[in-house]
Amino acid sequence: MSSVMTRLAAPLCAALMLLSGCTGTSEPRPPTLLLVGAAPGGQPSLLLVEDVSATAPRGEPRLEVVPGASRPLLAPAVALDFEDRAGDRDAAWVLVRTAAGPGGSPPASSHLQRFTVADVDPADPIAFGEDASARVTLTEPGGTGVLDGLSLTSPTTCPVAMQVDRDGETAVVLDDPSRCGSGDHAELWLVPLAGGDPQALEGTNDVAALPSYLDQRDSPNSVYFLVDGINSTHVYRQVIGDTGSERLTGLDVPEPASRLRSAAGSGDVLIVLGQEDLLSVDLATVEAAERADTRVNARELVVDPTGISPEVLVLDASSVAFHSTPLDPSPDIATRPAAAATIDPVTRFGYAVDEGTLTIIDLLTGGDSDSTFRPHVEPLADLELPAGDDGPLSVVGWVRAITPDAP
């Protein structure tokens, strides 16, 4: 077994224990709620969608938008992450940003908004709300945002991706000016969420315009990110609280950054999407990257950041490719476009959002199983999505609803 597969197998076994007792019987679990970025009626919003698959009669909808659970956003959502991803997920952070203006001018504003999402009752979702006191202005027209005027390489600041640490004290924000009409280079920022000066992760090397991986498992948390080289891309790490980053010798991705499309971390594994393959590097054993074929010219990959679930979803303009592991060279294909997707490692469902629809992907079918891979598409009229650079724009993530009282 490869080092990547070994790293993914142990946490998966632990997760399966949560769903079954020692006798192998299935245990009750609270319902799953999805946070979805949308813009019904043109108003950017964060919606709650409940997965009612466990109780819905055959032939009835498996997903329902929770009534009274739409929360306004200051602009369309472009990224979503959780405090304590592998635990209670008490709060979600959303990066929102207005579109670039005419002629590629900088975006008018970008913000980080925090929402409480623990113990939400779908019948009365009052626990779901914005913590307005925690809001952070990253950029704004007057230039008083915490990232305004700090760029080392570009007058244009364009936040496009974000993750937060386990305690919700620090965010790592990818600033990619090319997404807002500038040809300048990308930067990564550590942003204190309770106030303070942001810190650039790299001041001398060219950071790849790819999302970083903020590993929440250890204390203090670490950020892994990619730096462009001549014929390869280097993996760097910075421990939050330290003043400098280090290159992880031996963990090069064997492609230049210009050929890479996306990146994400899952436990000890950093997975990078190339033009036609997945490249996986083991952050713990420091071994050479392993490669598997995927969809040509895909734009985004989705993994379980906790490392519990080994599956990988790869999104392109017309479909979702489902790899049973990062080394699976023959993914199953759901012929549905997706603006965003997420993986629930305990229920073993993936969810993919697009205009007016939400697709459920059963991760226990397809791949090497004997089951037939049949994604379920649920129409949801409230999922009106704002327009992004590459099509409809959305974010999605899962939380658990409050456990119902016993009858």
Salt bridges, closest charged atoms under 4 A:
ASP81 OD1 - ARG85 NE 2.90
GLU83 OE2 - ARG114 NE 2.84
GLU130 OE1 - ARG135 NH2 2.97
ASP131 OD2 - ARG114 NH1 2.98
ASP215 OD2 - ARG217 NH2 2.83
GLU246 OE2 - ARG237 NH2 2.45
ASP252 OD1 - HIS234 ND1 3.00
ASP252 OD2 - ARG247 NH2 3.06
GLU255 OE1 - ARG259 NE 2.91
GLU255 OE2 - ARG291 NH1 3.24
ASP268 OD2 - ARG7 NH1 3.16
ASP268 OD1 - ARG217 NH2 2.56
ASP277 OD2 - ARG291 NH1 2.48
ASP282 OD2 - ARG7 NE 3.68
GLU300 OE1 - ARG299 NH1 3.37
GLU311 OE2 - ARG348 NH2 2.30
ASP316 OD2 - ARG295 NE 3.05
ASP344 OD2 - ARG400 NH1 2.75
GLU378 OE1 - HIS376 NE2 2.95
ASP389 OD2 - ARG179 NE 3.75
